[in-house]
Amino acid sequence: MLLLVQGCTLIANAHAETRSNSQAELKAISEHDLEKISITASPFKTRVNDSASAIEILASDEKARYQSLSLGASLEKIAGVSNVATGGQSGKPVLRGLSGDRIRILLDGVPQDHQQYGVRHPPNVDPFLAERIEVVKGPMSVLYGADAMGGVVNLISRPLLLNSGVSELNQATLFSQYHSNNNQRSLYFDADASYNNWGGYLGFGQTEADNFSTPSVLTFPLNISGTAPLFSGEIPFTDFKARDFASAIGFANNTFESTLRYMFWANDQNYLQQNGQPTGQFLTNHNLLLDNAYQMNENWLFKSRLSWQKNLRDASTGIAYQGLDDGNIDLSLELNRYQGRFSVVHDAIKGWQGELGFEVVDKQQRTYVGNLIPDANSNSYSLFAFERLEHGKWITEIGFRFDYISQQAHLAVNSSDSRHWNALSGSLGLTWQFADNWLATTHLARGFRAPSVFDLYALGVHGGVAAYQQGNPELEEEYSFNKDVGIRYFTQRINFSFIVFYNTIDEYIYQARTTELHAPSGLPIHQLRQGDARLLGSETEAQWQLTDSVKLVANFTKINSKLKDIGSELPLLPADKLHAELLWQPEKLLIFEAPELYLNAQYYAHKQSAGVYEPFSQYDKLPFGTASTPAYTLWNFGIKGELKAFSSPIVLRLSVNNVFDKAYSNFLDTYKGYALGQGRNMSVSLTIPIGA
């Protein structure tokens, strides 16, 4: 088989552990085993522990344990990762204190654009249909260009079984799930098959949910404590309906491999505003991806990737999505993104492995209704190189990238503004095995981000955050310089890592809430500004196999930041957090094979708002809600078992989150100003194999 970038030769089901061989392999991945796989941080096969980048992989049991429709919520148990949440299904990942336009969300290695400037704009992807999720913390501009200066999250589909020489249905699975808190119902089906040199995949699903509920507490004005919520119990206008479809077909022989994928995602959702009214919206995302690889000879592989993405957003404030139509939409946005990436991967040349290539991207932003952002076209051209050398106990990774970006905004009739940027990014990683079972790592990386169309030219009411937002056409590009130093220890029973990072960002772009109100809307005015920033943090992770069946897992994340010119912290910086979990995996429990029981606790420290530069900071000055949040701990538990009824097992899972129905507000929850976080939620899921 060919060595494919961002691919993995493991064949596993995306929703459950229905293939025993793949389950064992993916479990090894999730436990940071040294098995060689392809990872997002490298253009070729490498070992997770050998990379100087801070990498996490969520797969198999671990992915099934934590995954939800919210990508941010699926990942927030990972050290250094947090979640900007709005309700139960909208969540944006935060990597080391950075989010939005500074984090690249990838779908099978292809960057996704989803109007990510909005605090409440979630990634338009579904974690359920991904086989695994890779997270790389720290700048990845070398491989993925601008907007990857904080890291990447890559959702990877199930690889096709190609050139197998057999014709069979490899796997078909029916997956269903129910959540008690919001009456959420999910049903998914996926299957893959092979026919000699060919392979195919089909998956689709739907989720519907009613309003979610918080613990019942006394609300304002009956409670005048100053932090009481406006809404309690069932929170109105938090219902949604999501649909997914994914398909793929591929061909391979001994020298050539090609895969064509099409993915569709749609979400009809409501957001609750402080005044009790909804913002309803329709979100739609299309992806078409053609991957080709040609093995030119033993040492050289040519790869091409062509992709198209179409992202649509229709919204209206004051109308639930059930009543939206063409006549009452107040914001309609469309973005088309075309990308071509061409490269060659070479095997060892005097010890070096690497990839060299170029990339072309064309983006077309259109605003059909509303005036929040103007129409704009953007083109970028990039050259990149990434090389890796293993020599004795040292591994060196080095990369360079040059980007040219051209952007033209159509501000009014016969009026436009053009901007151009040139940027050079680079990275250097060193891994040193200085003793048996010990690794030391250091990683230096320079990232880059050009100001977006929204940053430069936003001018209008943004109903999702109840503000009038003003761009700044004088904004300059951001540059970051990130330094990581880490140490790792690993044995058969113990895995431990400790990383310290220091990230400086020149001309950091942020929104400032002003004291002015916009007329006639009466909404507060948010202005785009910039200044130098720095982030300093640490990530500690440990896994200890106490016995053959009992494992203890824990991680702790601490981050500090500062906007140097004003002495304030950065906005949307997460609270320090601790995740601890006890996992019991006996060989058998009653009638269940491969059972799994877990109990975990999530502790979030007190977090003070960064003042007027923090979104939703006004709630520290209002007689209800909160912008600064007190410390709290949530407890969760779950159980999983397999029934060997067929050649592949039926998998049953039961979990309870927020076991004690704790009343809390998460610092990154955009509802914290007028509603608490979600109360107790019991979830049950069933995975039924249909094929062999």
N, C-alpha and C positions, 0 to 999 in steps of 0.2 A: 504493500500500500504506500501511497505517496505521503510525504511529510507535509501536512497542510497547516498553514498558519491559522491560529485561533481554533483549530480543530482538535478533536480528541478521538482516539480510536476506540475508546470504551463505548460499548453499546448498552444503554440503560434506559429504563422508563423514566419519563419526566415527572411522574406524580408519585411513584411508589417503588418499592424494592422488589419488583416482580421477576428479576433475573438474578439468580444467586451469584453468578460469577461477576457481573457488573457491580452488584451490591458490594461485594467484598473489595473490589478495586476502588470504587468511589468512596467507600468508607475509609480506605487507606488515604485517599486524597484529603478528605476532610480532617483527618488526624495528622496532616502534615508529614506523611510518610515520604520516603525518598524516591518513590516510584516516578520515573520520567513521564511527564505529560507536557502538552503545550499550554502555555499560560499567556494571559493578556500582556504581561510586561515583557515578553520576549517573542521574537518572530519565528522561533523554532523550538523544538522540544528541549526542555530543561527541567530541572527539579526545583520544586517550590522552595525548599530550604537552601538551595544554592544561589538563589537570586538575591541581590542586594536590595531590591525593592520590597516594600512591605505589602505582602500579598495574602489575601484570604480567599478560600474557595468554599462555597456553600453547595453541597451536593448530597445525594442519597438521603439517609436517615436524617441528617442534620438539616438539610433543606426542607424535607417534609415536616419536620418538627416546627420550624419557624415561619414557613412561607405563608404569605397572605396576598390579597390583591394589591396591597400597598407595598411598593418596592422598598420604601424607606423602613417600614415596620418589619419587613422580612430580614433586613440586614442590621437592625439596631442592636442586636446582641453582640455584634462584632466590636472588638476594641477599636476606638477611633472613628466609629460610624454612629451617627445619630439620625433623627428623623424629624423633618418639618411636616407635621401632621395636620390634616383638616378632615375630621371625621374618621370613619373606619376604613376607608379604601383609598384615600388620597394621601400619599406620603413621598417626600423628596429626600433622597439620601444626602447627608452632610458628612463629608470626609475631612477629618482634622480641622473642623471649624469652617470649611468652605462648601458652598452649595451653588445652586442655580447655574449661571453661565460659566462657573469655574470648575464644574464637574461634568465629565463627558459620560452620558449614558449610551452604551453600545448595544446593538442587537446583532449578534453574530459578527462582532467586530466592526459594524457600521455605525458611525455616530448618528444619534437621533436628535432632531430639533423639534421641540414641542412648546415653543413660546416660554422657554424656561426662565425668563426674567421675572415671571410672576411668582410671588411667595407661595401662592396656592395652586400653581400650575403643576400637576403631577406628571412624572414620566408616563408616556402613552404606551406602556408595555405591560405584559402580564407575566409575573414570575412563575405562574403555574405551568405554562407551556415551555419553560426553559428546562433543559436537563440539569444545568448547573449555573451558578452565578459566581463570577470572579470579581474581586474588589482589589484594586491597586491604589494604595494611599500614597499621595505625593505626586509631584508634577509628572505628567506623561506626555508633554507637548512634543517630545522627540518622535513618538510613534503616531500621535493622534492630533497634533497641531494645536492651534488656539482653542481655548475653552477646556483644555485638559490640564490646566495648571494646578488643579487641586487633586486630580486623580481620575480614575475611570471605574465604572461599573459595567461589566459585560455580561449580558444574558446570552447563553449559548444553547442553541437548539440541539435536539438529539441528532447525532451524526447518522448518515445513511450507511447501510451495509451494502457496499458496492463490490463488484468483481468477485462475488462469493462463489460463483459457479453452481448455485442452487436456486430453485424457485420455491419460495415459501412465504407465508405470512409469519413474520418474525415475532411480532407482538401486537396485540390489541388490548386496550385497557379502558374500562369505564370507571370514572372517578366521581364521587359525589361527596358533598360536604354541607353541614348545617351549623350555623352559629345561633345560639339562643338569644343573645343580647339584642340583635336587630333583625331577627327572623331571616337571616341571610341564607339563601339556597344556591348551591353551585352544582353544576353537572358538566363534566368534561368527558370527551372521548378522543383517544388517539390510537393510531396504528401505523406500523411500518412493514414493508414487504420488500423482498428482493427477487430479481429475475435475472439469473446469470450475471451480466455486467451491470445491470440496472438496479436501482433502488428507489423507493418512494416513501413518502410520509404524509399523513393526514391527521390533523387535530383540530378540534373546535370545542367551544364551551360557552356557557352562559351563567351569569350570576345576577341574582336580584336580591335586594335588601330593603327593609323598611327603615324607619328612623332608629338611630341607636339611642341607648339610655345610659344615663350617669347614675351614680348613687343619689338617692333622694335626700336633699338637704333643704333648709329654709332659704328662700331666695330673697333678693332685694325687691321691694323695700321692707318686707317683713323682717329681714335680717339687715341691720345697718352697720355691720362690722367693718365695712369698707372693702372687703374682699369677697363678699357673698356673690354668687353668680346670679345672672338675670334669669337663667333657664336651668331647670333641674328635672330629673326623671327622664321621660321621653323627650328628646331634643328634636323639634320640628325641622322639616326641610333638610334632612340629612340622608334621605333615601337615594338609591341609585340603581341603575341596570347596566351591566357590562356584557359585551360579547367579544369572542375571539374566533379567529380562523387562521390556521397555518397549514401550508402544504409545501412539499418539496419533491423534486425528482432529480436523480443523478445518474451519471454514467462513469465507469472507470475501466481502464485496462492497465497494462503493466507500466505505461508511461504517461497516461493522460487521465485526468479526473475533472469532471464538471458537475456542478450542483446549481440548480435554479430553485429559489425559494420565494414564496409569496406569503406575506403575513398581513392580517387585517385585525384592527383593534378598535372598538367603539365603546363609549361610555356616556350614558345619559345620567347626569347627576345634579343634585341640588346642594347649595351652600346656604347655611343660615347666617343672616346678617344681624348686627346688634339690635336693629329696630324690629326684629321679629319677622322680617320679610325675606323671601328667598332670592338667591341668584341661581337661575337654572341655566344649564348649558349642555350642548351636544359636543362631544369630542370624538374625532375620527382620525385614525392613523393607518396609512397604507405603506407597505414596504415590499419592494421587489429587488432581489439580490441574485446576481449571477457570479459564481466563483469558478475560476478555472485554474488548473495547475498542470504544468507540463514538465516532466523529468527529462531535461535535455541530455544529461549524462549522469554518471555516478555521483558527481559533486555539485551539480547546478540544477536548480529548480526555478522555472519561470512561473509567476503567478499574476493573475489579473482579477480584479474585482470591480464590477459595475453595479451601481445601485441607484434606486430612485425611491424617494420618500415623499409622501403627500400628507400634510398635517392640516386638519380643519378644526376651527373652534367657533361655535355660534353660542352666544350667551345673551342674557337679558336680566337686569336687576329688577326685582319686584314680581317676577313671574317664575313659577316652578317649571321644570323641564317638561312636565306633562302638558303644559299649556303653550309651549313655544311653537311658533310657526314663522313663516317668512315675513309676516306682517308686523311682528312685535319684537324681533331681535334688535338689540341695540349695539351689538358688537359681533362682527363676522370677520374672521381672519383665515387666510390660507397661506401655507408655505410649501413650496416645492423645492426639493433638494436633489441634485444629481451629482454623483461622484464616480470618478474613475481612479483606480489605484493599480499601478503596475510595478512589479518588483522582481528581483532575482534573489534567491536564497542560495548561499553557497555553503558547502561543507568545509571541513577543516582545510585551510590554506596556511601552512606554517603555524598550525594550531588554532587559527581564528575561524570562527563561524559567524555568519552575518547575513544581513539583508540590505540591499540598496534599491532605491526606487523613487518614483515620483507620483504625485497625486494632483488631481484637478477636481475642484468643487464649484458648482454653480447653484446659487440659492436665489429664489424669487419669492419675496414677501409681498402679499397683497392684503389690503384692508378694504372690504366691500361695504361694511357698515360701521359707523363710528369713526372717531378721529384720534384714537389712543396712540397709534403709531402709523407713519406714512408707508406708502408703497416703497419698496427698495429692491435693488438687485445687488448681489454680492458674488464676486469671483475670487478664488484663491488658487495659487499654484505653489506646489511644495516639492522640495527635494530632501530625501532623508537617507540616513545610513545608520545601521546599528550593528555592532560587532561584539563578539564574546570570545574570551580566551581562558581556557583552563590550563594552568601550569603548576604542577605540584599541589601545594595546599592553598594556592591562590586562584581566584576566579575574578577576571576583570570584564566589566561590561561598559561599553562606551558608545555614545550616540550623538549624532548631529542632525539638525533639521533647519532648512531655510524656507520661510513662508513669505509669499507676496500676496497681499489681500487688497482688493479694490472693491469699494462700496459706493453705490450711487442711490441717494434717497430722493424721491419725487415729493417735494414739500407742498407744492401747489401747482396750479396750471402754469406751465412755462417756467417753473421754478424748481431747481434741483440743487443738491449739494453732493460733491464727490469727495471721498477720503481714500487715502492709500497708505498702506503700512508695509514695511519690510521688517522681518524679525529673524533672528538667529537663536535657536534653542539648542541646548546640549545637556548631556547627563554623563556621569561617571559613577560606576558602582564597583566596590571591591568587597569580596568575601574571602575571609582568611580562616581556615581550619587550624587554629593554633594549638589544639590538643584534641585527644579522642573525645568525640561527642560535643565538642565546643566549636562554635563559629562566631567570629566577629564580623560585622558588616558596617560599611559606610556608603552613603549614597548622596551625591551632589547633583542637583538638577536645576536648570534654568527654564522657567515657564513663561508663557506670553499669552496675553488676551487683548484683542482689539475691542474697543467699545462697540456694543451692539447698536442696532437701529433704535431700539428702545432707549438705551442709555443716552444716545445723542439727541433724539428727536421726539420722545414721548411728550404728548401734550393733550391730555384729556382725562375724563372720568374713568377710573378703573373700578367697576362695581365689585369685583371679587375681593378687594381690600378696602373698599369704601373710602377712596382717596382720589384727589385730583393730582396726577403725576406729571412733572415737568422734567424733560430731558435737558441736557447741556451739550450743545454742539462744540464746545471748547474742550471737551474731555480728551485726554491723551491715552495711549495704550498702557496697559499694566504689564509689569515684569516682576516675576517672582524668582527668588533664589532660595531653594530648600536644602537644608543639611540634615541628614539622618545619621545617627550612630546607634548601633544595636549589638546585642549579644544574644546568642541562642544556645540552648543546651537540650540535647535530645538523646533518649535511650529508648529501650523497648517499653518502658513504663512511664517515663517522665518526658514531657516537652515543656520548655520554658523559654520565653523571650522577653527582652526588655529593650525598648526603642525610645530614644529621645530625638525630637525633631525641632528645628528652628527655621521658620519660614518668614522671609522678609518680602513684602510686596510694595513696589514703588507705584505710586499713583493709583492706589486701591479705590475702586468706584463703589459708592454706596448711596443709599437714599436717606435724606434727612427730612424728618417731619418738622415743618415750620409752624410758627404760631398764627400764620395767616389762614383764612378760610376763602375758598373759591366761591365766587358769585356766578350764577345763581344757585349752584348745587348745595352750598353750605358745607362742603366736604373739606377736610384739612388738605393743605397743599404739601406734597412730597417733592423735593428737589433732588436731582442727581448731582453729587459732588464727588471729590476725590482727594486723597491724601495718603501719605506713606503709612504702612501698617506692618505689624509683626505678630507672629504667632509662635508660642513656645509650648510644647506639650510632651507628654510621655504616654506610652502604651505598655502595659504589663500583661502578659498572658501566661497561663499555666494549665497543663493537663497532667493529671496524676492517676495512673491506673492502680487503684488501691489493691484490688484483687482481680482475678480473671474476669469478674462480672461487674465490678463496681469502679466507676471512674468519677473523679472530681475535676470540674472545669471552672476556671475563673479568669476574669480579665478586668482591668481597671484602666480608665482613661482620664487624664487630667490635661486641660488646655487653658492657657492664659493668652490674652491678646491685647493689642493697643493700637489705636489710631494716633500716631505720634503727634500730629499737629494740634489735636484737641484734648489728648489725654484720656480719651474714652476707650472702652472695649469695642471690638468689632460687633456689628449687629448679627443676630442669629447665631451667636456662639453658644454651643450646647453646654449644659451643666456637666460637671464632673460626674462620672457614673461608674458603678461596680456591677458586674454580672457574675453570679456564682450559681453553679448547677451541680447537683448530684445525680448521676445516671447509673441505673442498675440494669444490666443486660444478661440475665441468666439464659441457659440453653433452652429451657422450657418452663412454662408456667400454666398449670392446668391443661387446657386443650390447645394452648397457643404455642406455636414455634417462634423462635427468635424474638421473644418478648423484650420490651423496653419500657422502663418506668423512669420518669425524671421529676425532679423538684428543683425549681430555680427561684432565685430572688434577684430583683433589679432595684438597685439603690441609685437615686438621683439626688445630688447635693443641692443645697440652696443656691439660687442663681439670681443675681441682681441685674435688672434691666440696664442697658447702656444709655439710658436717657433718650433724648429726642432723636437719636440716630438709630434707635431700635424700632422695628415695626411693632405696632400695637402698644407702644410705650405709654400712650395716653391713659391706659387703664390703671396705672399707679396713682393717677391724680383724680380719677372718677370715684364715686361712692360705691362702685360695684366692680367685680372682676379684679384681675391682677396682671401686671406685666412682669413683676419679679415673683419668683415662685419659691415656696419653702421646700425643704428636703422631704422625701418620701420613699417608701419601699413597697414594691408590688411582689406578690407571691403567685407562682404559677406551677401547675403540675400537669402531667399527662401520662398516658399509657398507650402502648402499641403492641399488637400481636398479629401473628400470621396463622391462617388456617390452611393446611395443605390439602385442599379439596381437589385441586387440579394440578397439572404439571407445574404451574406457577401459583403461588399462594394468593389467597384473599387477604388483604391487609386492612385491619381495623385500627383506627386511632380515636382516642378520646382525650380531650384536654380541657382544662379550666384556667382561664387567665383572670388575674385580679381576684384570687380566691376569696379574700375577705371583703370584697366590695369596697375597697379603699377609695375615699374621696380625695382627689389629687388634681393638680394642674401641672402638666409638663411645660417646661420653659419654651419649647419649640412647637407647642400646640397653638395654632392660630385662633382657636376658639377660647383660649384661656381668659380673655377679657370678659366673657359673658356665659361660659359653660365649662363644666368640669370635664375631665377625661372619662373615657368609657368605663362603665362599671363591670361587674362580674359577667364573664362570657364563657359559656360552655360550648365546645365545638366537638362534633363527631364527624368522622369521614370514613368512607369505605372505598377501597380500590379492588375492582374485580377484573381478573384477567379473562379475556374472551378468546384469544388465540393461543398458539402454542407457547 
